Amino acid sequence: EVHLWVADSGVGLSQGAGTGTGLRNLQERLIACFGPGASVSLAGRAPHGVRADIRIPMSVAA
């Protein structure tokens, strides 16, 4: 598995942060390219900031 993450110490996520269309689009593209084990997620960091995680499954050729 490849696990990429990016974090910052900014103001964090707002309560009304939108509809999530961009994240949903990215999730669908990851699954289309890398299969159902691929994912993207956002999480707030204490005391402030955001972390984005992208996971891509890897397969080993025999």
PDB file of N, CA, C and O in Angstrom:
ATOM      1  N   GLU A   1       0.845  -1.183   0.000  1.00  0.00           N
ATOM      2  CA  GLU A   1       0.000   0.000   0.000  1.00  0.00           C
ATOM      3  C   GLU A   1       0.885   1.240   0.000  1.00  0.00           C
ATOM      4  O   GLU A   1       1.891   1.305   0.706  1.00  0.00           O
ATOM      5  N   VAL A   2       0.493   2.209  -0.798  1.00  0.00           N
ATOM      6  CA  VAL A   2       1.127   3.522  -0.772  1.00  0.00           C
ATOM      7  C   VAL A   2       0.212   4.427   0.044  1.00  0.00           C
ATOM      8  O   VAL A   2      -0.988   4.508  -0.215  1.00  0.00           O
ATOM      9  N   HIS A   3       0.790   5.105   1.032  1.00  0.00           N
ATOM     10  CA  HIS A   3       0.009   6.007   1.890  1.00  0.00           C
ATOM     11  C   HIS A   3       0.655   7.383   1.816  1.00  0.00           C
ATOM     12  O   HIS A   3       1.773   7.585   2.290  1.00  0.00           O
ATOM     13  N   LEU A   4      -0.059   8.321   1.219  1.00  0.00           N
ATOM     14  CA  LEU A   4       0.393   9.711   1.121  1.00  0.00           C
ATOM     15  C   LEU A   4      -0.421  10.548   2.080  1.00  0.00           C
ATOM     16  O   LEU A   4      -1.635  10.376   2.186  1.00  0.00           O
ATOM     17  N   TRP A   5       0.243  11.458   2.783  1.00  0.00           N
ATOM     18  CA  TRP A   5      -0.518  12.381   3.622  1.00  0.00           C
ATOM     19  C   TRP A   5       0.150  13.742   3.630  1.00  0.00           C
ATOM     20  O   TRP A   5       1.369  13.875   3.525  1.00  0.00           O
ATOM     21  N   VAL A   6      -0.706  14.748   3.759  1.00  0.00           N
ATOM     22  CA  VAL A   6      -0.269  16.136   3.835  1.00  0.00           C
ATOM     23  C   VAL A   6      -1.027  16.770   4.988  1.00  0.00           C
ATOM     24  O   VAL A   6      -2.236  16.578   5.122  1.00  0.00           O
ATOM     25  N   ALA A   7      -0.318  17.526   5.821  1.00  0.00           N
ATOM     26  CA  ALA A   7      -0.961  18.180   6.962  1.00  0.00           C
ATOM     27  C   ALA A   7      -0.522  19.633   7.026  1.00  0.00           C
ATOM     28  O   ALA A   7       0.564  19.994   6.571  1.00  0.00           O
ATOM     29  N   ASP A   8      -1.392  20.461   7.603  1.00  0.00           N
ATOM     30  CA  ASP A   8      -1.026  21.852   7.847  1.00  0.00           C
ATOM     31  C   ASP A   8      -1.488  22.259   9.238  1.00  0.00           C
ATOM     32  O   ASP A   8      -2.181  21.507   9.924  1.00  0.00           O
ATOM     33  N   SER A   9      -1.099  23.443   9.637  1.00  0.00           N
ATOM     34  CA  SER A   9      -1.470  23.950  10.968  1.00  0.00           C
ATOM     35  C   SER A   9      -2.326  25.208  10.845  1.00  0.00           C
ATOM     36  O   SER A   9      -2.297  26.077  11.717  1.00  0.00           O
ATOM     37  N   GLY A  10      -3.088  25.298   9.756  1.00  0.00           N
ATOM     38  CA  GLY A  10      -3.931  26.466   9.509  1.00  0.00           C
ATOM     39  C   GLY A  10      -5.179  26.478  10.368  1.00  0.00           C
ATOM     40  O   GLY A  10      -5.216  25.870  11.438  1.00  0.00           O
ATOM     41  N   VAL A  11      -6.201  27.172   9.895  1.00  0.00           N
ATOM     42  CA  VAL A  11      -7.426  27.372  10.671  1.00  0.00           C
ATOM     43  C   VAL A  11      -8.288  26.123  10.760  1.00  0.00           C
ATOM     44  O   VAL A  11      -9.186  26.066  11.600  1.00  0.00           O
ATOM     45  N   GLY A  12      -8.048  25.128   9.928  1.00  0.00           N
ATOM     46  CA  GLY A  12      -8.823  23.890   9.988  1.00  0.00           C
ATOM     47  C   GLY A  12     -10.032  23.915   9.080  1.00  0.00           C
ATOM     48  O   GLY A  12     -10.192  24.812   8.252  1.00  0.00           O
ATOM     49  N   LEU A  13     -10.885  22.908   9.250  1.00  0.00           N
ATOM     50  CA  LEU A  13     -12.101  22.782   8.446  1.00  0.00           C
ATOM     51  C   LEU A  13     -13.206  23.632   9.041  1.00  0.00           C
ATOM     52  O   LEU A  13     -13.362  23.704  10.260  1.00  0.00           O
ATOM     53  N   SER A  14     -13.972  24.276   8.171  1.00  0.00           N
ATOM     54  CA  SER A  14     -15.114  25.042   8.662  1.00  0.00           C
ATOM     55  C   SER A  14     -16.331  24.128   8.758  1.00  0.00           C
ATOM     56  O   SER A  14     -16.379  23.083   8.111  1.00  0.00           O
ATOM     57  N   GLN A  15     -17.304  24.519   9.558  1.00  0.00           N
ATOM     58  CA  GLN A  15     -18.518  23.718   9.735  1.00  0.00           C
ATOM     59  C   GLN A  15     -19.289  23.576   8.427  1.00  0.00           C
ATOM     60  O   GLN A  15     -19.808  22.499   8.133  1.00  0.00           O
ATOM     61  N   GLY A  16     -19.372  24.630   7.652  1.00  0.00           N
ATOM     62  CA  GLY A  16     -20.088  24.600   6.373  1.00  0.00           C
ATOM     63  C   GLY A  16     -19.116  24.486   5.220  1.00  0.00           C
ATOM     64  O   GLY A  16     -19.117  25.337   4.331  1.00  0.00           O
ATOM     65  N   ALA A  17     -18.296  23.468   5.212  1.00  0.00           N
ATOM     66  CA  ALA A  17     -17.191  23.357   4.265  1.00  0.00           C
ATOM     67  C   ALA A  17     -17.609  22.946   2.860  1.00  0.00           C
ATOM     68  O   ALA A  17     -16.740  22.598   2.060  1.00  0.00           O
ATOM     69  N   GLY A  18     -18.877  22.967   2.525  1.00  0.00           N
ATOM     70  CA  GLY A  18     -19.308  22.639   1.174  1.00  0.00           C
ATOM     71  C   GLY A  18     -19.977  21.281   1.104  1.00  0.00           C
ATOM     72  O   GLY A  18     -20.291  20.666   2.123  1.00  0.00           O
ATOM     73  N   THR A  19     -20.187  20.828  -0.124  1.00  0.00           N
ATOM     74  CA  THR A  19     -20.926  19.585  -0.344  1.00  0.00           C
ATOM     75  C   THR A  19     -20.036  18.361  -0.472  1.00  0.00           C
ATOM     76  O   THR A  19     -20.540  17.238  -0.490  1.00  0.00           O
ATOM     77  N   GLY A  20     -18.719  18.550  -0.563  1.00  0.00           N
ATOM     78  CA  GLY A  20     -17.819  17.409  -0.698  1.00  0.00           C
ATOM     79  C   GLY A  20     -17.720  16.869  -2.114  1.00  0.00           C
ATOM     80  O   GLY A  20     -17.223  15.762  -2.318  1.00  0.00           O
ATOM     81  N   THR A  21     -18.188  17.639  -3.103  1.00  0.00           N
ATOM     82  CA  THR A  21     -18.173  17.178  -4.487  1.00  0.00           C
ATOM     83  C   THR A  21     -16.754  16.882  -4.959  1.00  0.00           C
ATOM     84  O   THR A  21     -16.530  15.866  -5.616  1.00  0.00           O
ATOM     85  N   GLY A  22     -15.804  17.735  -4.644  1.00  0.00           N
ATOM     86  CA  GLY A  22     -14.420  17.525  -5.063  1.00  0.00           C
ATOM     87  C   GLY A  22     -13.818  16.268  -4.458  1.00  0.00           C
ATOM     88  O   GLY A  22     -13.147  15.506  -5.153  1.00  0.00           O
ATOM     89  N   LEU A  23     -14.050  16.045  -3.169  1.00  0.00           N
ATOM     90  CA  LEU A  23     -13.540  14.836  -2.512  1.00  0.00           C
ATOM     91  C   LEU A  23     -14.213  13.585  -3.070  1.00  0.00           C
ATOM     92  O   LEU A  23     -13.556  12.565  -3.277  1.00  0.00           O
ATOM     93  N   ARG A  24     -15.506  13.659  -3.312  1.00  0.00           N
ATOM     94  CA  ARG A  24     -16.235  12.518  -3.875  1.00  0.00           C
ATOM     95  C   ARG A  24     -15.698  12.200  -5.275  1.00  0.00           C
ATOM     96  O   ARG A  24     -15.522  11.031  -5.618  1.00  0.00           O
ATOM     97  N   ASN A  25     -15.439  13.233  -6.081  1.00  0.00           N
ATOM     98  CA  ASN A  25     -14.884  13.055  -7.415  1.00  0.00           C
ATOM     99  C   ASN A  25     -13.509  12.396  -7.328  1.00  0.00           C
ATOM    100  O   ASN A  25     -13.225  11.462  -8.078  1.00  0.00           O
ATOM    101  N   LEU A  26     -12.655  12.869  -6.426  1.00  0.00           N
ATOM    102  CA  LEU A  26     -11.325  12.293  -6.261  1.00  0.00           C
ATOM    103  C   LEU A  26     -11.418  10.836  -5.824  1.00  0.00           C
ATOM    104  O   LEU A  26     -10.680   9.993  -6.335  1.00  0.00           O
ATOM    105  N   GLN A  27     -12.313  10.524  -4.886  1.00  0.00           N
ATOM    106  CA  GLN A  27     -12.500   9.144  -4.428  1.00  0.00           C
ATOM    107  C   GLN A  27     -12.912   8.245  -5.595  1.00  0.00           C
ATOM    108  O   GLN A  27     -12.377   7.147  -5.747  1.00  0.00           O
ATOM    109  N   GLU A  28     -13.850   8.696  -6.412  1.00  0.00           N
ATOM    110  CA  GLU A  28     -14.306   7.910  -7.561  1.00  0.00           C
ATOM    111  C   GLU A  28     -13.181   7.681  -8.559  1.00  0.00           C
ATOM    112  O   GLU A  28     -13.067   6.591  -9.118  1.00  0.00           O
ATOM    113  N   ARG A  29     -12.353   8.688  -8.790  1.00  0.00           N
ATOM    114  CA  ARG A  29     -11.231   8.550  -9.720  1.00  0.00           C
ATOM    115  C   ARG A  29     -10.179   7.582  -9.183  1.00  0.00           C
ATOM    116  O   ARG A  29      -9.638   6.771  -9.934  1.00  0.00           O
ATOM    117  N   LEU A  30      -9.890   7.668  -7.879  1.00  0.00           N
ATOM    118  CA  LEU A  30      -8.931   6.739  -7.277  1.00  0.00           C
ATOM    119  C   LEU A  30      -9.409   5.299  -7.423  1.00  0.00           C
ATOM    120  O   LEU A  30      -8.627   4.419  -7.785  1.00  0.00           O
ATOM    121  N   ILE A  31     -10.685   5.055  -7.146  1.00  0.00           N
ATOM    122  CA  ILE A  31     -11.241   3.704  -7.261  1.00  0.00           C
ATOM    123  C   ILE A  31     -11.205   3.231  -8.715  1.00  0.00           C
ATOM    124  O   ILE A  31     -10.887   2.071  -8.978  1.00  0.00           O
ATOM    125  N   ALA A  32     -11.528   4.113  -9.655  1.00  0.00           N
ATOM    126  CA  ALA A  32     -11.505   3.743 -11.069  1.00  0.00           C
ATOM    127  C   ALA A  32     -10.097   3.353 -11.517  1.00  0.00           C
ATOM    128  O   ALA A  32      -9.935   2.430 -12.316  1.00  0.00           O
ATOM    129  N   CYS A  33      -9.088   4.041 -11.014  1.00  0.00           N
ATOM    130  CA  CYS A  33      -7.704   3.781 -11.423  1.00  0.00           C
ATOM    131  C   CYS A  33      -7.039   2.651 -10.644  1.00  0.00           C
ATOM    132  O   CYS A  33      -6.269   1.878 -11.214  1.00  0.00           O
ATOM    133  N   PHE A  34      -7.330   2.547  -9.337  1.00  0.00           N
ATOM    134  CA  PHE A  34      -6.570   1.648  -8.467  1.00  0.00           C
ATOM    135  C   PHE A  34      -7.401   0.585  -7.762  1.00  0.00           C
ATOM    136  O   PHE A  34      -6.850  -0.231  -7.024  1.00  0.00           O
ATOM    137  N   GLY A  35      -8.714   0.576  -7.970  1.00  0.00           N
ATOM    138  CA  GLY A  35      -9.560  -0.443  -7.360  1.00  0.00           C
ATOM    139  C   GLY A  35     -10.197   0.025  -6.068  1.00  0.00           C
ATOM    140  O   GLY A  35      -9.921   1.124  -5.586  1.00  0.00           O
ATOM    141  N   PRO A  36     -11.069  -0.835  -5.500  1.00  0.00           N
ATOM    142  CA  PRO A  36     -11.874  -0.443  -4.336  1.00  0.00           C
ATOM    143  C   PRO A  36     -11.079  -0.224  -3.046  1.00  0.00           C
ATOM    144  O   PRO A  36     -11.626   0.311  -2.082  1.00  0.00           O
ATOM    145  N   GLY A  37      -9.820  -0.620  -3.005  1.00  0.00           N
ATOM    146  CA  GLY A  37      -9.012  -0.385  -1.807  1.00  0.00           C
ATOM    147  C   GLY A  37      -8.436   1.018  -1.723  1.00  0.00           C
ATOM    148  O   GLY A  37      -7.856   1.383  -0.700  1.00  0.00           O
ATOM    149  N   ALA A  38      -8.582   1.814  -2.781  1.00  0.00           N
ATOM    150  CA  ALA A  38      -8.060   3.182  -2.791  1.00  0.00           C
ATOM    151  C   ALA A  38      -9.012   4.102  -2.038  1.00  0.00           C
ATOM    152  O   ALA A  38     -10.228   3.912  -2.070  1.00  0.00           O
ATOM    153  N   SER A  39      -8.446   5.109  -1.354  1.00  0.00           N
ATOM    154  CA  SER A  39      -9.305   6.017  -0.592  1.00  0.00           C
ATOM    155  C   SER A  39      -8.644   7.372  -0.402  1.00  0.00           C
ATOM    156  O   SER A  39      -7.429   7.521  -0.526  1.00  0.00           O
ATOM    157  N   VAL A  40      -9.481   8.352  -0.099  1.00  0.00           N
ATOM    158  CA  VAL A  40      -9.032   9.686   0.282  1.00  0.00           C
ATOM    159  C   VAL A  40      -9.869  10.116   1.478  1.00  0.00           C
ATOM    160  O   VAL A  40     -11.067   9.840   1.534  1.00  0.00           O
ATOM    161  N   SER A  41      -9.238  10.792   2.432  1.00  0.00           N
ATOM    162  CA  SER A  41      -9.984  11.284   3.592  1.00  0.00           C
ATOM    163  C   SER A  41      -9.356  12.575   4.102  1.00  0.00           C
ATOM    164  O   SER A  41      -8.163  12.818   3.919  1.00  0.00           O
ATOM    165  N   LEU A  42     -10.175  13.391   4.739  1.00  0.00           N
ATOM    166  CA  LEU A  42      -9.738  14.621   5.397  1.00  0.00           C
ATOM    167  C   LEU A  42     -10.115  14.535   6.859  1.00  0.00           C
ATOM    168  O   LEU A  42     -11.170  14.005   7.206  1.00  0.00           O
ATOM    169  N   ALA A  43      -9.253  15.055   7.716  1.00  0.00           N
ATOM    170  CA  ALA A  43      -9.555  15.071   9.148  1.00  0.00           C
ATOM    171  C   ALA A  43      -8.959  16.326   9.762  1.00  0.00           C
ATOM    172  O   ALA A  43      -7.875  16.770   9.384  1.00  0.00           O
ATOM    173  N   GLY A  44      -9.686  16.886  10.714  1.00  0.00           N
ATOM    174  CA  GLY A  44      -9.161  18.015  11.464  1.00  0.00           C
ATOM    175  C   GLY A  44      -8.064  17.549  12.411  1.00  0.00           C
ATOM    176  O   GLY A  44      -8.074  16.405  12.866  1.00  0.00           O
ATOM    177  N   ARG A  45      -7.119  18.436  12.708  1.00  0.00           N
ATOM    178  CA  ARG A  45      -6.032  18.135  13.636  1.00  0.00           C
ATOM    179  C   ARG A  45      -6.154  19.057  14.838  1.00  0.00           C
ATOM    180  O   ARG A  45      -6.456  20.242  14.697  1.00  0.00           O
ATOM    181  N   ALA A  46      -5.918  18.505  16.022  1.00  0.00           N
ATOM    182  CA  ALA A  46      -5.981  19.314  17.246  1.00  0.00           C
ATOM    183  C   ALA A  46      -4.669  20.065  17.429  1.00  0.00           C
ATOM    184  O   ALA A  46      -3.624  19.472  17.161  1.00  0.00           O
ATOM    185  N   PRO A  47      -4.639  21.287  17.850  1.00  0.00           N
ATOM    186  CA  PRO A  47      -5.794  22.128  18.130  1.00  0.00           C
ATOM    187  C   PRO A  47      -6.370  22.790  16.882  1.00  0.00           C
ATOM    188  O   PRO A  47      -7.481  23.318  16.925  1.00  0.00           O
ATOM    189  N   HIS A  48      -5.631  22.772  15.767  1.00  0.00           N
ATOM    190  CA  HIS A  48      -6.141  23.325  14.508  1.00  0.00           C
ATOM    191  C   HIS A  48      -5.330  22.746  13.363  1.00  0.00           C
ATOM    192  O   HIS A  48      -4.245  22.204  13.575  1.00  0.00           O
ATOM    193  N   GLY A  49      -5.845  22.857  12.175  1.00  0.00           N
ATOM    194  CA  GLY A  49      -5.184  22.309  10.998  1.00  0.00           C
ATOM    195  C   GLY A  49      -6.008  21.196  10.378  1.00  0.00           C
ATOM    196  O   GLY A  49      -7.074  20.834  10.876  1.00  0.00           O
ATOM    197  N   VAL A  50      -5.492  20.663   9.282  1.00  0.00           N
ATOM    198  CA  VAL A  50      -6.166  19.610   8.528  1.00  0.00           C
ATOM    199  C   VAL A  50      -5.120  18.617   8.049  1.00  0.00           C
ATOM    200  O   VAL A  50      -3.979  18.982   7.765  1.00  0.00           O
ATOM    201  N   ARG A  51      -5.528  17.352   7.962  1.00  0.00           N
ATOM    202  CA  ARG A  51      -4.673  16.318   7.388  1.00  0.00           C
ATOM    203  C   ARG A  51      -5.463  15.623   6.286  1.00  0.00           C
ATOM    204  O   ARG A  51      -6.612  15.231   6.486  1.00  0.00           O
ATOM    205  N   ALA A  52      -4.836  15.473   5.120  1.00  0.00           N
ATOM    206  CA  ALA A  52      -5.420  14.737   4.000  1.00  0.00           C
ATOM    207  C   ALA A  52      -4.632  13.447   3.816  1.00  0.00           C
ATOM    208  O   ALA A  52      -3.402  13.468   3.764  1.00  0.00           O
ATOM    209  N   ASP A  53      -5.339  12.324   3.717  1.00  0.00           N
ATOM    210  CA  ASP A  53      -4.717  11.009   3.522  1.00  0.00           C
ATOM    211  C   ASP A  53      -5.222  10.392   2.225  1.00  0.00           C
ATOM    212  O   ASP A  53      -6.423  10.392   1.953  1.00  0.00           O
ATOM    213  N   ILE A  54      -4.294   9.867   1.427  1.00  0.00           N
ATOM    214  CA  ILE A  54      -4.642   9.111   0.223  1.00  0.00           C
ATOM    215  C   ILE A  54      -3.962   7.758   0.342  1.00  0.00           C
ATOM    216  O   ILE A  54      -2.758   7.673   0.583  1.00  0.00           O
ATOM    217  N   ARG A  55      -4.744   6.704   0.171  1.00  0.00           N
ATOM    218  CA  ARG A  55      -4.215   5.337   0.232  1.00  0.00           C
ATOM    219  C   ARG A  55      -4.473   4.656  -1.108  1.00  0.00           C
ATOM    220  O   ARG A  55      -5.579   4.700  -1.648  1.00  0.00           O
ATOM    221  N   ILE A  56      -3.412   4.019  -1.632  1.00  0.00           N
ATOM    222  CA  ILE A  56      -3.492   3.323  -2.908  1.00  0.00           C
ATOM    223  C   ILE A  56      -2.966   1.910  -2.694  1.00  0.00           C
ATOM    224  O   ILE A  56      -1.822   1.733  -2.275  1.00  0.00           O
ATOM    225  N   PRO A  57      -3.794   0.893  -2.980  1.00  0.00           N
ATOM    226  CA  PRO A  57      -3.330  -0.481  -2.796  1.00  0.00           C
ATOM    227  C   PRO A  57      -2.269  -0.838  -3.838  1.00  0.00           C
ATOM    228  O   PRO A  57      -2.296  -0.341  -4.964  1.00  0.00           O
ATOM    229  N   MET A  58      -1.356  -1.687  -3.453  1.00  0.00           N
ATOM    230  CA  MET A  58      -0.309  -2.168  -4.355  1.00  0.00           C
ATOM    231  C   MET A  58      -0.449  -3.673  -4.464  1.00  0.00           C
ATOM    232  O   MET A  58      -0.752  -4.347  -3.480  1.00  0.00           O
ATOM    233  N   SER A  59      -0.231  -4.195  -5.648  1.00  0.00           N
ATOM    234  CA  SER A  59      -0.214  -5.646  -5.807  1.00  0.00           C
ATOM    235  C   SER A  59       1.173  -6.053  -6.279  1.00  0.00           C
ATOM    236  O   SER A  59       1.832  -5.327  -7.024  1.00  0.00           O
ATOM    237  N   VAL A  60       1.600  -7.216  -5.835  1.00  0.00           N
ATOM    238  CA  VAL A  60       2.915  -7.727  -6.199  1.00  0.00           C
ATOM    239  C   VAL A  60       2.723  -8.746  -7.312  1.00  0.00           C
ATOM    240  O   VAL A  60       1.973  -9.710  -7.164  1.00  0.00           O
ATOM    241  N   ALA A  61       3.408  -8.522  -8.426  1.00  0.00           N
ATOM    242  CA  ALA A  61       3.310  -9.458  -9.544  1.00  0.00           C
ATOM    243  C   ALA A  61       4.066 -10.738  -9.212  1.00  0.00           C
ATOM    244  O   ALA A  61       5.140 -10.690  -8.613  1.00  0.00           O
ATOM    245  N   ALA A  62       3.508 -11.879  -9.597  1.00  0.00           N
ATOM    246  CA  ALA A  62       4.143 -13.178  -9.316  1.00  0.00           C
ATOM    247  C   ALA A  62       5.239 -13.469 -10.310  1.00  0.00           C
ATOM    248  O   ALA A  62       5.883 -14.514 -10.230  1.00  0.00           O
TER     249      ALA A  62
END
